[in-house]
Amino acid sequence: MSARVIGVIPARWGSTRFPGKSLAVIAGKTLLARVIERVRQARRLEEILVATDDERIAAAARGCGAAAVLTRPDHPSGTDRIAEAVEGRDAGVVVNIQGDEPLIDPALIDRVAERLADDPRWDMATAASPIASAEELHQPDVVKVVRADDGAALYFSRAPIPFVRGAGDGFAPEPGQHWRHIGLYGYRRAFLERLVKTPPCALEHLEKLEQLRALALGARILVLDGEAAGIGVDSPADVPRAEALLRDAGLL
């Protein structure tokens, strides 16, 4: 029997670059409403929660017909927030869906959920999309991932990995070898609880990538192939870009 799956959208108020961005208006609807609309199209989630530290965001979630859980304001990461949100709830698999990605692919959410629910070999599942340009490959804000032949994550980095020796500075991506991490995470419940009880590791401090803590713990993280990464709304300047992408995708 497959594990029960809960999808959680962490949405804190105090974003450094864009406070209250969950309530920013994207083509007539809040960013949170746009994300909830996409997540509701996923078929494998048996419950959807918005985990937030702010009553304004919780009220907006309820206004969209979604359940909201108020969590502590001092969580160091979205993962810690979702772990609190699912306390006492029946769930064998928890999917962490970023609250700032209005183009998240519902089918990809389902694939992440299904692989974890049906295949006990994996502690976590996530996704990556092909890197198409040298600019993207060498951008530190773009997280890269290298995988084993079975799809297991070997390492995540802000550096351009794998390095291409002899290619010179600013080398171009090799087709099929350079992948951009998509910030969608599925966790087996027991591993999620172990992860949030473990302090950040040295590599996590260096790269500022929480998934490196999971690798340091020996986690087997499945990295599925995904389509284009879409857009994360990190600043007010991203709002018109998000609207244009939604329009191009036929979602407006």
C-alpha positions as CSV (number, residue, x, y, z in Angstrom):
1,M,0.0,0.0,0.0
2,S,1.4,3.4,-1.0
3,A,2.2,6.0,1.7
4,R,-0.2,8.9,2.4
5,V,1.2,12.1,0.8
6,I,0.8,15.6,2.1
7,G,1.9,18.7,0.1
8,V,3.1,21.7,2.1
9,I,3.7,25.2,0.8
10,P,5.9,27.1,3.3
11,A,5.2,30.9,3.1
12,R,6.9,33.1,5.6
13,W,6.3,36.9,5.8
14,G,9.9,38.1,6.3
15,S,11.6,37.5,3.0
16,T,14.8,39.5,3.0
17,R,14.4,40.8,-0.6
18,F,10.6,40.9,-0.8
19,P,8.8,41.0,2.6
20,G,5.2,39.7,2.3
21,K,5.8,38.5,-1.2
22,S,3.2,35.7,-0.8
23,L,0.6,38.4,-1.0
24,A,2.2,40.2,-4.0
25,V,-0.3,40.5,-6.8
26,I,0.6,38.6,-10.0
27,A,-1.9,39.5,-12.8
28,G,-4.8,40.1,-10.5
29,K,-4.2,37.3,-8.0
30,T,-1.8,36.9,-5.1
31,L,1.4,34.9,-5.6
32,L,0.1,32.4,-3.0
33,A,-3.2,32.0,-4.9
34,R,-1.3,31.3,-8.1
35,V,0.8,28.6,-6.4
36,I,-2.2,27.0,-4.7
37,E,-4.0,26.8,-8.1
38,R,-1.1,24.9,-9.6
39,V,-0.7,22.6,-6.6
40,R,-4.4,21.7,-6.6
41,Q,-3.9,20.2,-10.1
42,A,-1.5,17.6,-8.7
43,R,-3.5,14.3,-8.3
44,R,-1.2,12.5,-5.9
45,L,-1.5,14.9,-2.9
46,E,-4.1,13.8,-0.4
47,E,-3.9,17.0,1.6
48,I,-2.5,20.5,0.9
49,L,-1.3,22.8,3.7
50,V,0.1,26.3,3.7
51,A,2.7,26.6,6.5
52,T,3.2,30.3,7.6
53,D,4.4,32.5,10.4
54,D,1.9,35.2,9.7
55,E,-1.9,35.4,10.1
56,R,-2.3,37.6,7.0
57,I,-0.8,34.8,4.8
58,A,-2.9,32.2,6.7
59,A,-6.1,34.3,6.1
60,A,-5.2,34.6,2.4
61,A,-4.7,30.8,2.1
62,R,-8.0,30.1,3.7
63,G,-9.6,32.6,1.3
64,C,-8.3,30.4,-1.5
65,G,-9.9,27.4,0.2
66,A,-6.6,25.9,1.4
67,A,-5.8,24.8,5.0
68,A,-3.3,26.9,6.8
69,V,-1.1,26.1,9.8
70,L,0.5,28.9,11.8
71,T,4.1,27.9,12.7
72,R,6.8,29.4,14.9
73,P,8.4,32.6,13.4
74,D,12.0,31.5,14.2
75,H,12.5,28.5,11.9
76,P,15.8,28.6,10.1
77,S,14.4,27.0,6.9
78,G,11.3,26.1,5.1
79,T,12.0,22.4,5.8
80,D,11.8,23.1,9.6
81,R,8.6,25.0,9.0
82,I,7.0,22.1,7.1
83,A,8.1,19.6,9.7
84,E,6.2,21.6,12.4
85,A,3.2,21.9,10.1
86,V,2.8,18.1,9.6
87,E,3.2,17.2,13.3
88,G,0.4,14.9,14.4
89,R,-0.8,14.4,10.8
90,D,-1.0,11.1,9.0
91,A,1.6,11.3,6.3
92,G,4.3,8.8,5.1
93,V,5.6,11.3,2.5
94,V,5.8,15.1,2.7
95,V,6.3,17.2,-0.4
96,N,7.7,20.7,0.1
97,I,6.4,23.0,-2.7
98,Q,8.1,26.4,-2.9
99,G,5.6,29.2,-2.2
100,D,7.2,31.6,-4.7
101,E,7.0,29.5,-7.9
102,P,3.7,30.3,-9.8
103,L,4.6,28.0,-12.7
104,I,5.3,24.8,-10.7
105,D,4.4,21.8,-12.7
106,P,1.6,19.7,-11.1
107,A,2.8,16.6,-13.0
108,L,6.3,16.9,-11.5
109,I,4.8,17.2,-8.0
110,D,2.9,13.9,-8.8
111,R,6.1,12.2,-10.0
112,V,8.1,13.2,-6.9
113,A,5.2,12.1,-4.7
114,E,4.7,8.7,-6.5
115,R,8.4,7.7,-6.5
116,L,8.7,8.3,-2.8
117,A,5.4,6.7,-1.9
118,D,6.0,3.6,-4.0
119,D,9.7,3.1,-3.8
120,P,11.3,2.7,-0.3
121,R,14.8,2.8,-1.6
122,W,14.8,6.7,-1.6
123,D,14.9,9.0,1.4
124,M,14.1,12.1,-0.7
125,A,13.2,13.0,-4.2
126,T,13.6,16.2,-6.2
127,A,14.1,17.3,-9.8
128,A,16.4,19.1,-12.2
129,S,16.2,20.6,-15.7
130,P,18.9,20.9,-18.4
131,I,21.1,24.0,-18.4
132,A,21.0,25.7,-21.7
133,S,23.5,28.5,-21.5
134,A,26.9,29.3,-20.2
135,E,25.4,32.3,-18.3
136,E,23.0,30.0,-16.4
137,L,25.8,27.5,-15.7
138,H,28.1,30.1,-14.2
139,Q,25.4,32.0,-12.2
140,P,25.9,31.3,-8.4
141,D,22.1,31.7,-7.8
142,V,21.5,28.7,-10.1
143,V,22.1,25.5,-8.1
144,K,23.7,22.7,-10.1
145,V,23.4,19.0,-9.4
146,V,25.4,16.0,-10.5
147,R,23.8,12.5,-10.5
148,A,24.8,8.9,-10.5
149,D,23.5,6.6,-13.3
150,D,20.5,5.5,-11.2
151,G,19.5,9.2,-10.7
152,A,20.8,9.5,-7.1
153,A,22.2,12.9,-6.3
154,L,26.0,13.0,-5.9
155,Y,26.4,16.7,-5.1
156,F,24.7,20.0,-5.3
157,S,26.7,23.2,-5.8
158,R,26.5,26.9,-6.8
159,A,29.7,26.3,-8.8
160,P,29.5,25.1,-12.4
161,I,29.7,21.3,-11.9
162,P,30.8,19.1,-13.5
163,F,33.8,21.1,-14.4
164,V,35.0,20.7,-18.0
165,R,38.8,20.5,-18.0
166,G,40.5,22.3,-20.9
167,A,37.3,24.1,-21.9
168,G,38.5,27.5,-20.7
169,D,36.8,30.1,-18.5
170,G,33.1,30.5,-18.9
171,F,32.8,27.1,-20.6
172,A,29.4,26.1,-22.2
173,P,27.2,23.4,-20.8
174,E,27.6,19.9,-22.1
175,P,24.3,18.4,-23.3
176,G,23.0,15.8,-20.8
177,Q,25.7,16.6,-18.3
178,H,24.8,20.0,-16.7
179,W,21.6,20.2,-14.7
180,R,19.8,22.9,-12.8
181,H,18.2,21.9,-9.5
182,I,14.5,22.6,-9.3
183,G,13.5,23.5,-5.7
184,L,10.8,20.9,-5.2
185,Y,11.5,18.3,-2.4
186,G,9.7,15.2,-1.3
187,Y,10.7,13.6,2.0
188,R,10.0,10.2,3.5
189,R,8.5,11.2,6.8
190,A,11.0,9.5,9.0
191,F,13.9,11.1,7.2
192,L,12.4,14.6,7.4
193,E,12.2,14.2,11.1
194,R,15.8,13.1,11.3
195,L,16.9,15.9,9.0
196,V,15.4,18.8,11.0
197,K,16.9,17.4,14.3
198,T,20.4,17.5,12.7
199,P,22.5,20.7,12.9
200,P,23.7,22.2,9.6
201,C,26.9,20.6,8.3
202,A,30.1,22.3,7.1
203,L,29.3,22.0,3.4
204,E,25.8,23.5,4.0
205,H,27.4,26.5,5.7
206,L,29.8,26.9,2.8
207,E,27.4,26.6,-0.1
208,K,24.3,27.8,1.8
209,L,22.4,24.7,0.5
210,E,20.3,22.7,2.9
211,Q,20.2,19.6,0.8
212,L,23.9,19.1,1.5
213,R,23.0,18.3,5.1
214,A,20.9,15.4,3.8
215,L,23.7,14.1,1.6
216,A,26.1,14.4,4.6
217,L,23.6,12.2,6.6
218,G,23.9,9.6,3.8
219,A,20.5,10.2,2.3
220,R,19.6,8.7,-1.1
221,I,18.1,11.6,-3.0
222,L,16.4,10.7,-6.3
223,V,16.7,13.5,-8.9
224,L,14.1,13.3,-11.6
225,D,14.2,15.0,-15.0
226,G,12.0,18.1,-15.2
227,E,11.2,20.7,-17.7
228,A,12.3,24.4,-17.5
229,A,12.7,25.6,-14.0
230,G,10.1,28.4,-14.4
231,I,10.6,31.4,-12.2
232,G,11.0,32.1,-8.5
233,V,9.6,35.4,-7.4
234,D,12.4,36.7,-5.2
235,S,12.0,40.5,-5.6
236,P,9.4,43.0,-6.9
237,A,11.3,43.1,-10.2
238,D,10.3,39.4,-10.8
239,V,6.6,40.2,-10.8
240,P,6.4,41.4,-14.4
241,R,8.6,38.6,-15.5
242,A,6.3,36.1,-13.8
243,E,3.3,37.7,-15.5
244,A,4.9,37.4,-18.9
245,L,5.8,33.7,-18.3
246,L,2.3,32.9,-17.2
247,R,0.9,34.7,-20.2
248,D,3.3,32.7,-22.5
249,A,2.3,29.5,-20.9
250,G,-1.4,30.2,-21.5
251,L,-2.2,30.4,-17.8
252,L,-3.7,33.9,-17.8
